[in-house]
Amino acid sequence: MSRFATKVAVVTGAGAGIGRAVAQQLAAEGAHVAVLDRDEPGAAQTAESVRAAGGTARPFVVDVTSPTQVAEAMNQVSNEFGGIDIVVNNAGVVRYGSVPEFSIEDWNLVIGTNLTGCFLTAKYAIPALRRRGGGAIVNTASAQAFASQPDVAAYSASKGAVVAMTRTLAIDHAADNIRVNCICPGSVETPMLRYGAEYFDDGDPAVTMQQWGRQHPIGRLIQPEDVARLVTFLVSDDAAVITGAPYFVDGGLLARLGV
Ligand SMILES: NC(=O)c1ccc[n+]([C@@H]2O[C@H](COP(=O)([O-])OP(=O)(O)OC[C@H]3O[C@@H](n4cnc5c(N)ncnc54)[C@H](O)[C@@H]3O)[C@@H](O)[C@H]2O)c1
């Protein structure tokens, strides 16, 4: 169980949900993990849970929408851990509303976090990956890059753009021995999904979430650990020839016609 021994991994948005599970699985297989999140208690809890399980992790309070904070964090991680091999761009937010009612502030928040955040992390991490002779990046898109709920124009636009940017990053950096892929989860049981259930809910959000789970052909919600297993595969040497593409972890959601 040491696929990532000697590797340094940066996981953004690792203070909760999917990012926390990714940080924990990477550390369980030997990676030293930089836990980046704008939420200080969340990042600290993730790092503590890794250390309690015998792994190595350190929290960094970083807002991925800030060029200066991301640049500074990548320098700090490189200096303190000796380099960077793996980047998981997971930080994300969702806001709901039809376009006429949607504020420009919420548009900028969603695009700034989900898309510009991936751009900034790649921009400031790739020089460090190059210095190590290569590495792997996973960007987090969504099933909603391909099929959408109502009221998610900004979110689905950001995720579609992540899929497109992933292609270009993969092509531009293949010669650097850097692989870049993205993942497209269905409904994953996390605080973000609960936020969505509260928006659409007309009763109990927990019931709404379970209904969403049953809409997936596998009949249940996806767990953060299910997503983390795909991420750890994509950043491992087992995926040595895999680059430039989106991978679904959606319980068959997009395979079924809604008729
Ligand atoms: N939960 C789902 O059903 C689902 C489905 C498809 C894709 N995704 C994507 O997976 C990723 C993780 O989602 P989740 O469900 O675990 O979300 P979550 O809200 O449960 O956790 C997201 C984490 O990102 C952090 N974060 C948000 N904005 C940030 C910023 N500007 N800088 C740094 N950290 C920031 C939050 O503090 C939080 O700790 C997101 O990109 C999301 O869009 C989630």
The ligand as an SDF file (V2000), in Angstrom:
LIG
                    3D

 44 48  0  0  0  0  0  0  0  0999 V2000
  -21.0640   16.6320   -4.1860 N   0  0  0  0  0  0  0  0  0  0  0  0
  -21.4240   16.3910   -5.4440 C   0  0  0  0  0  0  0  0  0  0  0  0
  -22.4890   15.8230   -5.7040 O   0  0  0  0  0  0  0  0  0  0  0  0
  -20.4990   16.7740   -6.5760 C   0  0  0  0  0  0  0  0  0  0  0  0
  -20.8160   16.2810   -7.8560 C   0  0  0  0  0  0  0  0  0  0  0  0
  -19.9870   16.6170   -8.9230 C   0  0  0  0  0  0  0  0  0  0  0  0
  -18.8740   17.3950   -8.7200 C   0  0  0  0  0  0  0  0  0  0  0  0
  -18.5880   17.8520   -7.4580 N   0  0  0  0  0  0  0  0  0  0  0  0
  -17.3950   18.6880   -7.3170 C   0  0  0  0  0  0  0  0  0  0  0  0
  -16.5010   18.0680   -6.3970 O   0  0  0  0  0  0  0  0  0  0  0  0
  -15.7510   19.0650   -5.7290 C   0  0  0  0  0  0  0  0  0  0  0  0
  -15.8830   18.8690   -4.2270 C   0  0  0  0  0  0  0  0  0  0  0  0
  -17.2490   18.9340   -3.9060 O   0  0  0  0  0  0  0  0  0  0  0  0
  -17.8360   18.5440   -2.4770 P   0  0  0  0  0  0  0  0  0  0  0  0
  -19.1830   18.0120   -2.7300 O   0  0  0  0  0  0  0  0  0  0  0  0
  -16.8560   17.7620   -1.7010 O   0  0  0  0  0  0  0  0  0  0  0  0
  -17.9980   20.0320   -1.8810 O   0  0  0  0  0  0  0  0  0  0  0  0
  -18.0490   20.5460   -0.3680 P   0  0  0  0  0  0  0  0  0  0  0  0
  -18.7460   21.8470   -0.3970 O   0  0  0  0  0  0  0  0  0  0  0  0
  -18.5860   19.4740    0.4820 O   0  0  0  0  0  0  0  0  0  0  0  0
  -16.4940   20.8010   -0.0610 O   0  0  0  0  0  0  0  0  0  0  0  0
  -15.7880   21.7400   -0.8430 C   0  0  0  0  0  0  0  0  0  0  0  0
  -14.5980   22.2580   -0.0850 C   0  0  0  0  0  0  0  0  0  0  0  0
  -13.9880   23.2610   -0.9260 O   0  0  0  0  0  0  0  0  0  0  0  0
  -13.6820   24.3730   -0.1230 C   0  0  0  0  0  0  0  0  0  0  0  0
  -13.6480   25.5880   -0.9370 N   0  0  0  0  0  0  0  0  0  0  0  0
  -14.6880   26.2120   -1.5390 C   0  0  0  0  0  0  0  0  0  0  0  0
  -14.2720   27.3300   -2.1390 N   0  0  0  0  0  0  0  0  0  0  0  0
  -12.9400   27.4100   -1.9310 C   0  0  0  0  0  0  0  0  0  0  0  0
  -11.9420   28.3520   -2.3010 C   0  0  0  0  0  0  0  0  0  0  0  0
  -12.2510   29.4660   -3.0070 N   0  0  0  0  0  0  0  0  0  0  0  0
  -10.6740   28.1190   -1.9220 N   0  0  0  0  0  0  0  0  0  0  0  0
  -10.3590   27.0300   -1.2000 C   0  0  0  0  0  0  0  0  0  0  0  0
  -11.2510   26.1190   -0.7960 N   0  0  0  0  0  0  0  0  0  0  0  0
  -12.5340   26.3070   -1.1690 C   0  0  0  0  0  0  0  0  0  0  0  0
  -14.7630   24.4180    0.9350 C   0  0  0  0  0  0  0  0  0  0  0  0
  -14.3540   25.1800    2.0720 O   0  0  0  0  0  0  0  0  0  0  0  0
  -14.9520   22.9380    1.2410 C   0  0  0  0  0  0  0  0  0  0  0  0
  -14.0810   22.4990    2.2650 O   0  0  0  0  0  0  0  0  0  0  0  0
  -16.2840   20.4170   -6.2150 C   0  0  0  0  0  0  0  0  0  0  0  0
  -15.4650   20.8950   -7.2560 O   0  0  0  0  0  0  0  0  0  0  0  0
  -17.6660   20.0430   -6.7380 C   0  0  0  0  0  0  0  0  0  0  0  0
  -18.1130   20.9650   -7.7200 O   0  0  0  0  0  0  0  0  0  0  0  0
  -19.3750   17.5490   -6.3830 C   0  0  0  0  0  0  0  0  0  0  0  0
  1  2  1  0
  2  3  2  0
  2  4  1  0
  4  5  1  0
  4 44  2  0
  5  6  2  0
  6  7  1  0
  7  8  2  0
  8  9  1  0
  8 44  1  0
  9 10  1  0
  9 42  1  0
 10 11  1  0
 11 12  1  0
 11 40  1  0
 12 13  1  0
 13 14  1  0
 14 15  2  0
 14 16  1  0
 14 17  1  0
 17 18  1  0
 18 19  2  0
 18 20  1  0
 18 21  1  0
 21 22  1  0
 22 23  1  0
 23 24  1  0
 23 38  1  0
 24 25  1  0
 25 26  1  0
 25 36  1  0
 26 27  1  0
 26 35  1  0
 27 28  2  0
 28 29  1  0
 29 30  1  0
 29 35  2  0
 30 31  1  0
 30 32  2  0
 32 33  1  0
 33 34  2  0
 34 35  1  0
 36 37  1  0
 36 38  1  0
 38 39  1  0
 40 41  1  0
 40 42  1  0
 42 43  1  0
M  CHG  2   8   1  16  -1
M  END
$$$$
